Amino acid sequence: MEQEFDIILVGAGPSAAGLLYGILHRIILDRGSSDDDDGNKSSSSNLSHVRIAVLERGDSVDLTTDNNACRGGGVADDEEISFEHCHPSTYHLQNWFQAAHYIPSSSHCGASQHPTILHTTIPQSHLCNRIIDVPTGTGWGGGTNINAGLIEQPNTEHDFENWPGRWKSSGWKGGGLIHNAMDEILVHMMNNEGLTSSDVDVDARSNIFGIEERYLDGSSDENCSNFLQPSLSSNTNNRRVNYFTSLIAPLLKRHPELYSNVIFLSGVKVERILMRYSCSAAGDEDDVTKDPCKPQAWAVECDYGDYRGIIRSKRDIVLCCGAIATPSLLLASGIGTEDDLRTAGIAPWYEHIKCDIHNDDHAHIKHVHRNLPVGHNLCDHIVLPRVFLTPRPRNAGVESHNSIIGWWLTRVPTSSSIDAKMQLQLADGIQMDYMIPHFAAGALRRRWVLPFAVHLPLAWIQSIFVGVRAVLRLFFCIPVLSKWVKLHFASLNLCLMNPKSVGRVTVRSSKGLQSCTRLSDCKVIIDPNYLSDSCDVESLWRGWSFSSRMKQRLFKRGIEILPGYACSAGFAACSLISSTLHWMKVLLGGKLHDDHNESQFGGNVPPWFRKYAAEFSNPYYHWCGTCAMGEEEEDSTSATTRNGESVVDEHLCVHGLSNLRICDASVFPDSISAPPALTCAALGYAASSFIIE
């Protein structure tokens, strides 16, 4: 099976929704401007014949037609397409934690009714060797099917300082492009009933927590914002509305003629990107004339479940798979640094492609691709919780949409030149009946070393974790206990929004070094490297002082159970015993271990807090940066010409490759100070202006 389209979008997350919305909107404008005086279409229209294919690995869409694998051609005026996920856990925002962690897909193949493909990290050495979940969403809407639905604009004044060219806040239009795109997206979502304000009754919630309302205003603290309540991607009935449902479905309903321009293919897993040189492409004389030998992406190989096929692209292949799947696909396709590919057991793509050019030019092309740091610079926000038991009035109810009431934003000075951006998040207990079993069992999911240096296999560790979690979950199936936990528990979550620790996403081929490796032949290896930079521990400690002040204001009638005095004393005792045993070993001739060199964490960070941060820090599930955007200098043959670790330029084109772009959170050079879904959609909407040119 072989098909051909002008543009191929791989992935259906928020960035793909924003990009597709922008392209279709420009097609509508182009058709309107091409009408002559009699209302007939002019032959000079450039966009009306553009054909787009959107490929999604999840088989989750419930279409109104008989064929739910693809949708193309005409559609009746009264016919409507639905991009809502089929799985019940995705219907309401209150179930986001359940959808992300409890209902993983049993395989990484595309045809799955599950909303999540659940990866895990390697043991995190700075988190006491714990193994962390990495959930990625599937189906139309991608991660917006399983996230908490938070919609918040980042700080455009500071968050985009390291973005190159037209995206840089100190450069072109002062960062206005991305900000204006966000405004457009929000207007369309609001008009399509896909956006609601977080209308939690703060007064009633304050009574439950024992909070005085005036303490919700953090303006009395220097550099602290007022209490912010984010908008939510849901309708007035608290039903989740993913970005395809709020942006694409209403547009297609209003303009059914757009079905001639776009086709939706679900249950299709892209296995690899097919590369070639333009001089080797038969019938592409125009390309050869313009660029004698330009490396280009020309098709994708897809797995339809029962068979494989190729989908060709005339113009662009745009990867919108997210910060985990996008670098995985690129590496499986032989695109990345040569050292990374060799380590993964994958041959670089250019080693098995014929090129009819001089050897010197061929060496230049190889050198460019040896310098693409695909999968590097993995970033995520870090969350450190403080959990409380609160009094419950007899008439209290549980009203929050997704457990998150709101937050304060503050900047905390650190010993480095850059202040720490902190989000202090106030949450109720609506998700605690799922969170407590998950994180309690997660304490066992770490790398264990048995006597005689025997390592417990990770597969066994995962099985133990799943079994213990299932047993603990049975207790919370008791209605009385479940309701009690939801009403009595609350938390202050300290979130570090600009951590310095960075990790990496890579893959490992199961078939050894071969010229044609597919993604299904590879194991995805994720190492976020949380808290590897000691500055992050210091930043959390300085933010802890701010959270302590807010704790005194908010939970006067509550009891802190995590960490609490007992937990702090336990950590201090364990640290004392560990230090004593270690120094006894040193006195007997052993080596001083770096972990006991407190200067690396700063002298102001107490040992109990370092231990607490290592045991209880968790991800915010906002991964980005693995195909970072940066500027490419004129002398692209030098490995030192690129600005930092960049994979794409300001037009989202992969350095040195034509017809291949990336449009998702993986291109973020740094973490932003807000949940990234809205920014991803705005990125796609803004990028549509030059992708469709």
C-alpha positions as MATLAB code, in Angstrom:
seq = 'MEQEFDIILVGAGPSAAGLLYGILHRIILDRGSSDDDDGNKSSSSNLSHVRIAVLERGDSVDLTTDNNACRGGGVADDEEISFEHCHPSTYHLQNWFQAAHYIPSSSHCGASQHPTILHTTIPQSHLCNRIIDVPTGTGWGGGTNINAGLIEQPNTEHDFENWPGRWKSSGWKGGGLIHNAMDEILVHMMNNEGLTSSDVDVDARSNIFGIEERYLDGSSDENCSNFLQPSLSSNTNNRRVNYFTSLIAPLLKRHPELYSNVIFLSGVKVERILMRYSCSAAGDEDDVTKDPCKPQAWAVECDYGDYRGIIRSKRDIVLCCGAIATPSLLLASGIGTEDDLRTAGIAPWYEHIKCDIHNDDHAHIKHVHRNLPVGHNLCDHIVLPRVFLTPRPRNAGVESHNSIIGWWLTRVPTSSSIDAKMQLQLADGIQMDYMIPHFAAGALRRRWVLPFAVHLPLAWIQSIFVGVRAVLRLFFCIPVLSKWVKLHFASLNLCLMNPKSVGRVTVRSSKGLQSCTRLSDCKVIIDPNYLSDSCDVESLWRGWSFSSRMKQRLFKRGIEILPGYACSAGFAACSLISSTLHWMKVLLGGKLHDDHNESQFGGNVPPWFRKYAAEFSNPYYHWCGTCAMGEEEEDSTSATTRNGESVVDEHLCVHGLSNLRICDASVFPDSISAPPALTCAALGYAASSFIIE';
ca = [
       0.000    0.000    0.000;
       1.458    3.353   -1.046;
      -0.174    6.775   -0.857;
       1.047   10.309   -1.523;
       0.206   13.600    0.176;
       1.621   17.085    0.206;
       2.078   17.260    3.985;
       2.233   14.408    6.493;
       1.650   15.098   10.175;
       2.955   12.298   12.398;
       1.169   12.393   15.743;
      -2.071   13.999   16.869;
      -1.224   15.902   20.033;
      -1.953   19.578   20.787;
       0.818   20.817   18.485;
      -0.654   18.826   15.569;
      -4.099   20.237   16.391;
      -2.799   23.812   16.353;
      -0.783   23.228   13.183;
      -3.644   21.557   11.329;
      -6.068   24.240   12.453;
      -3.751   26.952   11.150;
      -3.249   25.203    7.788;
      -6.968   24.569    7.261;
      -7.787   28.121    8.271;
      -5.364   29.429    5.647;
      -6.879   27.131    3.038;
     -10.279   28.653    3.805;
      -8.865   32.171    3.439;
      -7.107   31.219    0.218;
     -10.313   29.846   -1.284;
     -12.166   32.999   -0.334;
      -9.541   35.265   -1.853;
      -9.424   33.209   -5.081;
     -13.107   33.732   -5.922;
     -13.730   35.878   -8.971;
     -16.532   38.426   -9.280;
     -19.030   35.692  -10.178;
     -18.089   33.511   -7.182;
     -16.185   30.980   -9.280;
     -12.862   29.576   -8.135;
      -9.773   30.984   -9.779;
      -7.209   28.565  -11.139;
      -4.497   30.612   -9.428;
      -5.406   29.259   -5.977;
      -2.334   27.588   -4.492;
      -3.735   25.997   -1.348;
      -7.120   24.639   -2.337;
      -5.553   21.421   -3.672;
      -3.177   20.785   -0.768;
      -3.673   17.306    0.696;
      -2.712   16.524    4.277;
      -2.494   13.181    6.065;
      -2.622   13.027    9.858;
      -1.231    9.760   11.244;
      -2.047    8.612   14.786;
      -0.794    5.408   16.400;
      -3.826    5.026   18.689;
      -7.014    3.428   17.341;
      -9.337    5.405   19.561;
     -11.637    7.555   17.470;
     -15.345    6.881   17.149;
     -16.298    8.141   13.701;
     -19.850    8.382   12.484;
     -19.004    6.543    9.268;
     -18.413    2.828    8.849;
     -14.664    3.194    8.351;
     -13.004    4.303   11.571;
      -9.495    3.823   10.238;
      -9.482    6.816    7.944;
     -11.615    9.701    6.848;
     -11.352   11.481    3.538;
     -13.344   12.791    0.651;
     -16.721   14.460    0.963;
     -19.058   14.433    3.902;
     -22.727   15.245    4.219;
     -23.728   18.508    5.856;
     -25.470   16.727    8.725;
     -22.578   14.337    9.290;
     -20.212   14.979   12.159;
     -16.825   13.600   13.092;
     -15.868   12.984   16.724;
     -12.289   12.974   17.966;
     -13.221   12.034   21.529;
     -11.312    9.105   22.966;
     -13.294    5.910   23.460;
     -11.873    4.900   26.835;
     -14.082    5.857   29.837;
     -11.112    7.023   31.914;
     -10.609    9.927   29.508;
     -14.136   11.311   29.811;
     -13.611   13.467   32.916;
     -10.641   15.452   34.161;
     -11.092   13.986   37.643;
      -9.794   10.674   36.265;
      -6.593   12.023   34.717;
      -4.240   10.188   37.095;
      -6.088    6.929   36.539;
      -5.953    7.365   32.754;
      -2.234    8.192   32.778;
      -0.938    5.519   35.178;
      -3.456    2.728   35.679;
      -4.563    1.925   32.125;
      -1.417    1.502   30.042;
      -1.351   -0.097   26.632;
      -0.217   -3.696   26.673;
       2.046   -3.064   23.700;
       3.649   -0.194   21.852;
       1.804   -0.965   18.640;
      -0.520    1.595   17.206;
      -3.810   -0.290   17.282;
      -4.826    0.166   20.894;
      -7.988    1.358   22.597;
      -5.950    2.374   25.638;
      -5.308    6.084   26.191;
      -1.708    5.638   27.344;
       1.550    4.132   26.229;
       3.368    3.853   29.531;
       7.144    3.960   29.479;
       9.361    3.904   32.552;
      12.683    5.571   33.230;
      15.865    3.802   34.066;
      16.629    3.838   37.834;
      17.272    7.439   38.820;
      20.509    7.565   40.788;
      19.679   10.915   42.402;
      16.181    9.750   43.396;
      17.395    6.779   45.455;
      17.360    4.601   42.316;
      13.602    4.913   41.929;
      11.934    4.068   38.605;
       9.479    6.699   37.363;
       6.448    6.402   35.079;
       6.564    8.211   31.725;
       2.983    8.208   30.363;
       2.414    9.388   26.786;
      -1.073    9.910   25.398;
      -2.536    8.209   22.338;
      -5.546    8.877   20.158;
      -6.691   12.158   18.655;
      -5.555   14.804   21.113;
      -2.499   12.880   22.318;
      -1.479   13.965   25.798;
      -4.620   16.087   26.199;
      -6.521   12.798   26.626;
      -4.706   11.957   29.862;
      -3.410   15.219   31.357;
      -5.024   17.331   34.067;
      -6.420   19.734   31.457;
      -4.557   22.779   32.789;
      -4.475   25.724   30.397;
      -2.173   28.553   31.406;
      -0.091   31.000   29.387;
       3.636   31.038   30.154;
       5.611   34.163   30.921;
       6.453   35.371   27.418;
       8.778   38.016   28.832;
      11.215   35.466   30.281;
      10.377   31.971   29.003;
      11.372   32.602   25.389;
      14.695   34.340   25.930;
      16.655   31.400   24.504;
      14.351   30.790   21.544;
      16.064   31.783   18.291;
      15.056   34.228   15.596;
      11.412   35.093   15.296;
      10.528   33.337   18.564;
      12.908   35.341   20.767;
      11.190   37.731   23.181;
      13.977   40.311   22.870;
      13.926   40.091   19.084;
      11.151   39.840   16.542;
       8.004   41.568   17.799;
       9.088   41.045   21.385;
       7.820   37.470   21.384;
       4.454   38.584   20.065;
       4.093   35.747   17.547;
       3.751   32.948   20.090;
       1.664   35.143   22.401;
      -0.738   36.119   19.632;
      -1.042   32.497   18.562;
      -2.036   31.561   22.128;
      -4.723   34.241   22.096;
      -6.099   32.866   18.829;
      -6.163   29.318   20.159;
      -7.911   30.374   23.373;
     -10.576   32.321   21.473;
     -11.368   29.346   19.242;
     -11.448   26.937   22.183;
     -13.791   29.222   24.092;
     -16.106   29.663   21.099;
     -16.194   25.886   20.590;
     -17.036   25.163   24.252;
     -13.670   23.528   24.826;
     -12.471   25.915   27.519;
     -13.879   26.651   30.947;
     -12.684   28.702   33.853;
     -11.693   26.849   36.992;
     -14.861   27.758   38.867;
     -14.003   25.978   42.108;
     -15.723   27.800   44.939;
     -12.679   29.145   46.747;
     -14.731   30.152   49.790;
     -16.154   26.642   50.222;
     -12.751   25.059   49.592;
     -11.202   27.405   52.137;
     -13.647   26.131   54.738;
     -12.672   22.530   54.031;
      -8.951   23.267   54.290;
      -9.334   25.577   57.254;
      -7.952   28.430   55.139;
      -8.726   32.065   55.695;
      -9.593   33.565   52.307;
      -7.289   36.552   52.749;
      -4.325   34.160   52.900;
      -4.962   33.056   49.332;
      -3.485   36.391   48.292;
       0.271   35.979   48.185;
       0.958   39.590   47.232;
       2.317   40.311   50.698;
       5.319   38.135   49.815;
       7.945   39.712   47.646;
       8.107   38.349   44.077;
       4.945   36.287   44.653;
       1.862   36.438   42.458;
      -1.722   36.405   43.607;
      -3.519   33.071   43.754;
      -4.057   31.877   40.164;
      -6.770   29.484   39.027;
      -6.019   28.041   35.575;
      -8.554   27.466   32.848;
      -9.401   23.885   31.932;
      -9.840   22.005   28.652;
     -13.336   20.818   29.498;
     -16.942   21.783   28.901;
     -19.417   23.084   31.438;
     -20.282   19.501   32.452;
     -16.649   18.844   33.443;
     -16.215   16.512   30.462;
     -12.737   16.487   28.971;
     -12.390   18.218   25.611;
      -9.109   17.418   23.861;
      -7.570   19.856   21.397;
      -8.736   18.012   18.280;
     -12.293   18.056   19.600;
     -12.196   21.769   20.442;
     -10.299   22.999   17.363;
     -10.561   20.605   14.416;
     -14.016   19.003   14.743;
     -15.970   22.329   14.800;
     -13.948   23.656   11.847;
     -14.721   20.571    9.758;
     -18.382   20.805   10.710;
     -18.580   24.420    9.530;
     -16.520   23.753    6.387;
     -17.154   20.165    5.188;
     -15.364   21.000    1.935;
     -12.108   20.700    3.916;
     -12.480   16.907    3.893;
     -11.072   17.053    0.372;
      -7.848   18.425    1.889;
      -7.284   16.246    4.945;
      -7.441   12.556    5.778;
      -7.185   11.078    9.287;
      -5.489    7.701    9.668;
      -5.733    6.039   13.084;
      -4.137    2.814   14.267;
      -1.097    3.639   12.131;
       2.324    3.430   13.710;
       5.137    5.177   11.863;
       8.118    2.830   11.976;
      10.760    5.014   10.358;
      11.376    8.034    8.182;
      12.713    7.241    4.725;
      15.609    9.408    3.547;
      17.285   10.012    0.212;
      19.402   12.521   -1.667;
      17.597   14.732   -4.152;
      20.122   13.770   -6.852;
      19.011   10.136   -6.449;
      15.282   10.834   -6.797;
      13.911    9.800  -10.149;
      11.828   12.467  -11.793;
      12.867   15.242   -9.398;
      14.828   17.307  -11.910;
      13.601   20.562  -10.406;
      14.965   19.650   -6.989;
      18.305   18.629   -8.485;
      18.584   21.928  -10.331;
      17.943   23.970   -7.197;
      20.158   21.884   -4.909;
      22.452   19.332   -6.566;
      22.348   16.944   -3.622;
      20.149   17.866   -0.701;
      19.377   15.207    1.910;
      15.628   14.976    2.181;
      12.851   13.028    3.867;
      10.491   11.704    1.232;
       8.218    9.133    2.933;
       7.348    7.280    6.113;
       7.082    3.537    6.547;
       3.946    2.630    8.482;
       2.669   -0.401   10.329;
      -1.101   -0.821    9.855;
      -1.284   -3.856   12.109;
      -1.800   -6.501    9.431;
       0.658   -5.130    6.885;
       3.207   -2.404    6.259;
       3.039    0.386    3.721;
       4.714    3.603    2.612;
       3.170    7.072    2.608;
       5.016    9.573    0.420;
       5.274   13.307    0.959;
       5.630   15.894   -1.786;
       6.529   18.726    0.577;
       6.969   18.234    4.330;
       6.918   15.508    6.933;
       6.160   17.156   10.285;
       6.771   15.209   13.485;
       4.285   16.102   16.239;
       4.834   13.021   18.423;
       6.060   14.690   21.612;
       9.359   14.935   23.460;
       9.626   11.152   23.948;
       8.288    9.644   20.716;
       9.799   12.182   18.294;
      13.477   11.545   19.184;
      12.763    7.809   19.400;
      11.463    7.803   15.820;
      14.365    9.915   14.558;
      16.960    7.668   16.176;
      15.266    4.524   14.875;
      15.449    6.135   11.410;
      19.203    6.622   11.732;
      19.047   10.360   12.436;
      21.181   11.547   15.344;
      24.784   11.751   16.440;
      26.900    8.972   15.034;
      28.107    7.925   18.486;
      24.543    7.665   19.809;
      23.455    5.602   16.818;
      26.387    3.216   17.093;
      25.704    2.731   20.781;
      22.045    2.037   19.991;
      23.015   -0.539   17.347;
      21.559    1.512   14.490;
      23.341    2.393   11.253;
      23.148    6.085   10.247;
      20.717    6.575    7.398;
      23.346    7.938    4.985;
      25.451    4.781    5.085;
      23.010    2.768    2.992;
      21.747    5.511    0.631;
      23.386    5.952   -2.760;
      24.538    9.479   -3.539;
      25.771   10.600   -6.981;
      28.055   13.400   -5.796;
      31.706   13.970   -5.111;
      33.270   12.416   -2.046;
      34.075   15.776   -0.482;
      30.429   16.821   -0.576;
      29.370   13.450    0.760;
      31.732   13.836    3.717;
      30.195   17.246    4.399;
      26.695   15.777    4.556;
      27.800   12.995    6.882;
      29.471   15.518    9.148;
      26.263   17.525    9.501;
      24.329   14.492   10.675;
      26.965   13.406   13.117;
      26.207   16.618   15.005;
      22.427   16.326   15.472;
      21.990   15.786   19.241;
      18.638   14.034   18.939;
      17.292   12.958   22.328;
      19.625   15.177   24.347;
      18.514   17.997   26.667;
      15.458   16.216   28.111;
      13.811   18.616   30.579;
      10.920   18.308   33.009;
       9.539   20.230   35.948;
      10.125   18.735   39.404;
       7.354   18.380   42.000;
       7.981   17.989   45.726;
       4.788   17.446   47.790;
       3.718   18.428   51.293;
       0.654   16.432   52.353;
      -1.813   17.427   55.093;
      -4.779   16.022   56.968;
      -7.486   18.671   57.234;
     -10.707   18.941   59.257;
     -13.940   18.191   57.396;
     -17.235   19.980   57.986;
     -20.238   17.666   58.008;
     -21.768   19.289   54.940;
     -18.530   19.394   52.934;
     -18.447   18.029   49.410;
     -15.773   17.372   46.816;
     -16.091   19.870   43.992;
     -12.723   20.234   42.250;
     -12.432   19.312   38.585;
      -8.974   17.727   38.606;
      -7.665   18.057   42.196;
      -5.705   21.237   41.413;
      -7.294   24.311   42.990;
      -4.690   26.819   41.824;
      -1.192   28.068   42.513;
       1.116   30.913   43.347;
       4.135   31.823   41.237;
       7.297   33.159   42.796;
      10.963   33.683   41.977;
      13.407   32.470   44.614;
      16.993   33.812   44.701;
      19.677   31.127   44.578;
      23.452   31.052   44.766;
      23.596   31.027   40.964;
      22.936   34.031   38.737;
      19.484   32.733   37.725;
      16.551   32.831   40.139;
      14.508   29.673   40.618;
      11.002   29.881   39.200;
       8.670   28.167   41.645;
       5.015   27.221   41.428;
       3.359   26.481   44.772;
       0.348   24.377   43.911;
      -2.670   23.918   46.161;
      -4.496   20.610   45.616;
      -7.325   18.730   47.282;
      -7.708   14.972   47.720;
      -9.941   14.120   44.754;
      -7.201   11.886   43.234;
      -5.707   10.566   46.478;
      -7.483    7.200   46.282;
      -5.356    6.493   43.188;
      -2.234    8.486   44.083;
      -1.624    6.941   47.514;
      -1.494    3.295   46.276;
       0.604    4.308   43.265;
       3.279    6.254   45.121;
       3.285    3.936   48.152;
       3.948    0.939   45.900;
       6.383    3.093   43.935;
       8.667    3.143   46.969;
       9.430   -0.510   46.134;
      10.048    0.169   42.451;
      13.742    0.925   42.499;
      17.000   -0.832   41.743;
      17.640   -3.284   44.566;
      21.001   -4.884   45.201;
      20.765   -8.190   47.042;
      23.589   -9.769   49.068;
      26.674  -10.767   47.096;
      25.987   -7.831   44.690;
      23.074   -9.609   43.022;
      20.763   -7.174   41.199;
      17.050   -7.903   41.283;
      15.781   -7.936   37.647;
      13.816   -4.847   36.690;
      10.991   -6.999   35.289;
      10.539   -8.550   38.730;
      10.591   -5.122   40.347;
       7.865   -3.915   37.984;
       5.727   -6.981   38.697;
       6.078   -6.477   42.449;
       5.090   -2.827   42.044;
       1.960   -3.669   40.041;
       0.912   -6.374   42.512;
       1.414   -4.248   45.640;
      -0.384   -1.315   44.031;
      -3.356   -3.525   43.156;
      -3.587   -4.781   46.742;
      -3.409   -1.258   48.189;
      -5.977   -0.078   45.686;
      -8.478   -2.640   47.035;
      -8.638   -0.767   50.343;
      -9.594    2.442   48.559;
     -12.419    0.693   46.751;
     -14.270    0.813   50.079;
     -16.619    3.795   49.616;
     -16.308    5.108   53.173;
     -12.500    5.076   53.110;
     -12.344    6.543   49.602;
     -14.620    9.450   50.514;
     -12.761   10.071   53.778;
      -9.412   10.299   51.973;
     -10.788   12.607   49.293;
     -12.243   15.004   51.845;
      -9.483   15.000   54.457;
      -6.322   15.071   52.350;
      -4.793   18.181   50.794;
      -1.349   19.058   49.557;
       0.996   21.929   48.821;
       3.141   20.889   45.878;
       6.392   22.749   45.377;
       7.126   22.768   41.636;
      10.508   23.850   40.241;
       9.717   25.271   36.796;
      13.272   25.921   35.534;
      15.411   22.990   36.704;
      18.990   22.754   35.508;
      19.092   18.963   35.469;
      18.753   17.537   31.965;
      18.512   13.978   30.751;
      18.317   12.026   27.534;
      16.050    9.837   25.426;
      17.692    7.122   23.396;
      16.820    3.749   21.901;
      18.468    0.361   21.648;
      17.967   -1.946   18.701;
      17.089   -5.548   19.437;
      18.469   -6.729   16.092;
      21.998   -5.393   16.213;
      23.612   -3.049   13.730;
      21.382   -3.092   10.645;
      20.762   -0.680    7.814;
      16.951   -0.726    8.100;
      15.965   -0.505   11.750;
      12.334    0.108   12.650;
      10.923    1.693   15.781;
       9.235   -1.572   16.767;
      12.697   -3.191   16.786;
      13.920   -0.730   19.409;
      13.548   -0.314   23.144;
      13.050    3.282   24.259;
      15.401    4.253   27.100;
      14.487    7.349   29.112;
      16.794    8.977   31.639;
      15.440   12.351   32.895;
      18.386   12.531   35.322;
      16.291   14.293   37.960;
      18.176   16.333   40.588;
      21.529   15.560   38.959;
      22.387   19.264   39.201;
      22.897   20.199   42.845;
      21.440   23.651   42.140;
      17.998   22.045   41.812;
      18.179   20.676   45.367;
      19.227   24.106   46.603;
      16.377   25.754   44.679;
      13.849   23.355   46.176;
      15.170   24.053   49.655;
      14.890   27.800   49.190;
      11.380   27.344   47.824;
      10.610   25.137   50.823;
      10.984   28.157   53.089;
       8.331   29.975   51.078;
       6.021   26.953   51.225;
       6.508   26.842   55.007;
       5.204   30.397   55.312;
       2.193   29.522   53.180;
       1.663   26.365   55.207;
       1.362   28.405   58.406;
      -1.267   30.569   56.745;
      -3.277   27.898   54.979;
      -3.297   24.858   57.254;
      -3.492   26.160   60.788;
      -6.035   23.472   61.612;
      -4.342   20.779   59.538;
      -1.704   18.202   60.414;
       1.287   17.749   58.133;
       1.853   14.040   57.509;
       4.428   14.324   54.730;
       7.134   15.078   55.576;
       5.982   15.962   59.092;
       8.130   15.863   62.216;
       8.227   12.064   62.398;
       9.408   11.835   58.784;
      12.045   14.530   59.317;
      13.304   12.823   62.467;
      13.435    9.484   60.656;
      15.459   10.944   57.807;
      17.811   12.617   60.272;
      18.320    9.340   62.169;
      18.939    7.397   58.962;
      21.383   10.045   57.775;
      23.242    9.936   61.097;
      23.511    6.138   61.012;
      24.608    6.158   57.379;
      27.257    8.813   58.033;
      28.548    6.970   61.085;
      28.918    3.709   59.171;
      30.549    5.512   56.268;
      33.152    7.265   58.423;
      33.904    3.988   60.199;
      34.621    2.554   56.752;
      36.893    5.511   55.970;
      38.808    5.047   59.215;
      39.376    1.413   58.255;
      40.966    2.495   54.989;
      37.925    2.936   52.727;
      37.391    5.777   50.255;
      35.405    8.913   51.017;
      32.266    8.793   48.887;
      31.132   11.905   47.016;
      27.611   11.586   48.436;
      29.002   12.603   51.834;
      30.633   15.732   50.517;
      27.963   18.216   51.565;
      29.584   21.137   49.795;
      28.193   19.919   46.472;
      24.663   20.665   47.716;
      25.515   23.924   49.426;
      26.026   24.259   53.117;
      22.496   25.569   53.771;
      20.663   22.407   52.644;
      20.088   20.104   55.629;
      20.716   16.374   55.156;
      17.114   15.418   55.961;
      15.828   17.603   53.131;
      18.244   16.121   50.612;
      16.977   12.688   51.599;
      13.349   13.788   51.427;
      13.825   15.361   47.994;
      15.477   12.175   46.716;
      12.707    9.939   48.074;
       9.635   12.004   47.217;
      10.423   14.250   44.229;
       8.256   13.360   41.257;
       7.887   14.508   37.656;
       5.345   17.085   36.524;
       5.049   15.050   33.266;
       5.981   18.104   31.158;
       8.823   16.684   29.074;
      10.460   18.892   26.458;
      13.749   19.848   24.802;
      14.884   16.586   23.156;
      15.069   18.160   19.671;
      15.826   21.698   20.786;
      15.429   24.702   18.545;
      18.546   26.795   17.846;
      20.365   28.828   15.272;
      22.698   27.332   12.679;
      25.692   29.341   11.564;
      26.746   29.746    7.962;
      29.636   27.301    8.333;
      27.443   24.277    9.002;
      30.341   21.849    8.441;
      31.798   22.613   11.847;
      30.608   20.789   14.923;
      30.936   23.968   17.006;
      28.810   26.247   14.844;
      25.417   25.350   16.265;
      24.085   27.336   19.190;
      24.206   24.822   22.033;
      22.435   21.519   21.428;
      20.026   22.326   18.616;
      18.337   19.951   16.209;
      15.974   22.318   14.359;
      16.193   25.933   13.224;
      13.678   28.727   13.818;
      11.477   27.408   10.995;
      11.395   24.004   12.758;
      13.421   22.390    9.953;
      15.893   19.701   10.997;
      19.418   21.004   10.387;
      20.811   19.742    7.100;
      17.660   17.888    6.004;
      14.932   19.179    3.739;
      11.254   18.255    3.951;
      11.562   17.257    7.617;
      10.271   19.443   10.448;
       9.492   18.965   14.120;
       6.597   20.755   15.803;
       6.025   19.719   19.409;
       7.449   20.230   22.902;
      10.697   18.545   21.912;
      11.814   21.769   20.165;
      11.583   23.878   23.346;
      15.146   25.019   24.167;
      14.221   25.242   27.874;
      11.350   24.452   30.184;
       8.592   27.046   30.291;
       6.809   28.279   33.411;
       3.425   26.719   32.614;
       1.919   23.402   31.494;
       3.053   23.065   27.850;
      -0.133   21.925   26.044;
      -1.343   25.433   25.181;
       2.149   26.528   24.128;
       2.424   23.456   21.862;
      -0.889   24.285   20.182;
       0.209   27.899   19.750;
       3.550   26.743   18.354;
       1.753   24.700   15.714;
      -0.685   27.482   14.865;
       2.143   30.005   14.446;
       4.276   27.541   12.460;
       1.461   26.939    9.967;
       2.185   30.352    8.445;
       5.553   29.258    7.039;
       4.940   25.512    6.713;
       2.105   26.125    4.244;
       4.069   28.734    2.273;
];
